[in-house]
Amino acid sequence: MKTTPSCPCGSGQPLAACCGRYHAGEPAPTAEALMRSRYSAFALHNEPYLMMSWHPRTRPASIPFDPNQKWLGLRVVEAKNTGADTAEVAFIARFRVGGGSAARLHERSRFVRENGRWLYVDGDLRD
């Protein structure tokens, strides 16, 4: 019997029913859903999705993945709309590189909705 992989975003749902559908092209309905799908894309090294979901104004030329980095978990701290087509999501993502200690990335991300799709614009790192 084949097991269905759980979504890396921590929803407890199968990947295909959660972030996988956004990776396959379905628009994320909220900025929080997009942020969760981007976390999953980082965990899965899905560069095409990350590039597609990043606003062209701030998108890098490429995303260097560290093959020794393992994403350990995601916690959304706050998600709020800041306008009709703008939103912010604060989150904490835990990770480990190689055999090192676990570390965390705490960011407040900004999103904009254009042509019916949410896009990641940028973010501020927090302590």
Residue pairs with C-beta under 8 A, 6 or more apart in sequence:
4 14
4 15
4 16
5 14
5 15
6 12
6 13
6 14
6 15
7 13
7 14
7 15
7 17
7 18
7 19
7 20
7 40
8 15
8 19
8 39
8 40
8 43
8 44
8 71
8 74
9 18
9 19
9 36
9 37
9 39
9 40
9 74
10 73
10 74
10 75
11 18
11 19
11 36
14 20
15 40
18 36
18 40
19 36
19 37
19 39
19 40
19 41
20 40
22 28
22 33
22 34
22 37
22 49
22 53
23 37
23 40
23 41
23 44
23 46
23 49
27 116
27 117
27 118
28 34
28 37
28 53
28 117
28 118
30 79
30 87
30 118
31 79
31 81
31 87
31 88
31 89
31 109
31 111
31 113
31 118
32 76
32 79
32 87
32 89
33 118
34 53
34 111
34 118
34 119
34 120
35 76
35 79
35 89
35 91
35 109
35 111
35 120
36 74
36 76
37 49
37 53
38 49
38 50
38 53
38 120
39 71
39 74
39 91
39 93
40 46
41 47
41 49
41 50
41 53
42 50
42 65
42 71
42 93
43 71
45 65
47 62
47 63
47 65
50 63
51 59
51 63
53 117
53 118
53 119
53 120
54 60
54 119
54 120
55 112
55 114
55 119
55 120
55 121
57 121
58 120
58 121
58 122
66 97
68 97
68 98
69 95
69 96
69 97
70 95
70 96
70 97
71 93
71 94
71 95
72 94
72 95
72 96
72 102
73 93
73 94
74 91
74 92
74 93
74 94
75 91
75 92
75 93
76 89
76 90
76 91
77 90
77 91
77 92
77 106
78 88
78 89
78 90
79 87
79 88
79 89
79 90
80 87
80 88
81 87
82 88
85 112
85 113
85 114
86 110
86 111
86 112
86 113
87 110
87 111
87 113
87 118
88 108
88 109
88 110
88 111
89 108
89 109
89 111
90 106
90 107
90 108
90 109
90 126
91 106
91 107
91 109
92 104
92 105
92 106
93 104
93 105
93 107
94 102
94 103
94 104
94 105
95 102
95 103
95 104
95 105
96 102
96 103
97 103
105 125
106 125
106 126
106 127
107 123
107 124
107 125
107 126
108 123
108 124
108 126
109 120
109 121
109 122
109 123
110 120
110 121
110 122
110 123
111 118
111 119
111 120
111 121
112 118
112 119
112 121
113 119
